[in-house]
Amino acid sequence: MTAIHMHNQLRELHAERALASLEGLALQDSYIADLDEEIAAVRSAFVGAAVTEIATLRAQLSGPQVG
């Protein structure tokens, strides 16, 4: 999965979290806790994917870093 796909997934999860608050579901601790855990996991994966894509592009443009 690319960084852009993970970013879109992260935006959808944040939208779901906001909707849950508006609908009063924020009072259901287990649902919100699961959603927060998923947001944290996707955020970590997104950052890792973005850094990898940046490093790959840099290597393609400038050659691999040596030394």
C-alpha positions as CSV (number, residue, x, y, z in Angstrom):
1,M,0.0,0.0,0.0
2,T,1.4,3.4,-0.9
3,A,1.7,6.4,1.4
4,I,-1.1,8.2,-0.4
5,H,-3.5,5.2,0.2
6,M,-2.5,5.1,3.9
7,H,-3.0,8.9,4.1
8,N,-6.5,8.5,2.7
9,Q,-7.3,5.7,5.1
10,L,-6.0,7.9,8.0
11,R,-8.3,10.7,6.9
12,E,-11.3,8.4,6.7
13,L,-10.5,7.1,10.2
14,H,-10.4,10.7,11.5
15,A,-13.7,11.4,9.8
16,E,-15.2,8.3,11.4
17,R,-13.9,9.4,14.8
18,A,-15.4,12.9,14.4
19,L,-18.7,11.4,13.3
20,A,-18.7,9.1,16.3
21,S,-18.4,12.1,18.5
22,L,-21.2,13.9,16.8
23,E,-23.5,10.9,17.0
24,G,-22.8,10.4,20.7
25,L,-20.7,7.2,20.2
26,A,-17.8,8.8,22.0
27,L,-19.4,7.5,25.2
28,Q,-18.7,3.9,24.1
29,D,-15.2,3.5,25.4
30,S,-14.4,0.2,23.7
31,Y,-15.4,1.5,20.2
32,I,-13.4,4.7,20.6
33,A,-10.4,2.9,22.1
34,D,-10.4,0.5,19.1
35,L,-10.7,3.4,16.7
36,D,-7.9,5.3,18.4
37,E,-5.6,2.2,18.2
38,E,-6.4,1.8,14.5
39,I,-5.6,5.5,13.9
40,A,-2.3,5.1,15.7
41,A,-1.3,2.0,13.7
42,V,-2.3,3.5,10.4
43,R,-0.4,6.8,11.3
44,S,2.8,4.8,12.0
45,A,2.5,2.8,8.8
46,F,1.8,6.0,6.9
47,V,4.9,7.7,8.3
48,G,7.1,4.7,7.5
49,A,5.8,4.4,4.0
50,A,6.2,8.1,3.3
51,V,9.8,8.1,4.6
52,T,10.6,5.0,2.5
53,E,9.1,6.6,-0.6
54,I,11.1,9.8,-0.1
55,A,14.3,7.8,0.4
56,T,13.6,5.7,-2.7
57,L,13.0,8.8,-4.8
58,R,16.1,10.5,-3.5
59,A,18.2,7.4,-4.3
60,Q,16.7,7.4,-7.8
61,L,17.5,11.0,-8.4
62,S,20.9,11.3,-6.7
63,G,22.1,7.7,-6.4
64,P,22.4,5.8,-3.2
65,Q,24.2,7.4,-0.2
66,V,27.5,5.8,0.5
67,G,29.7,6.2,3.5
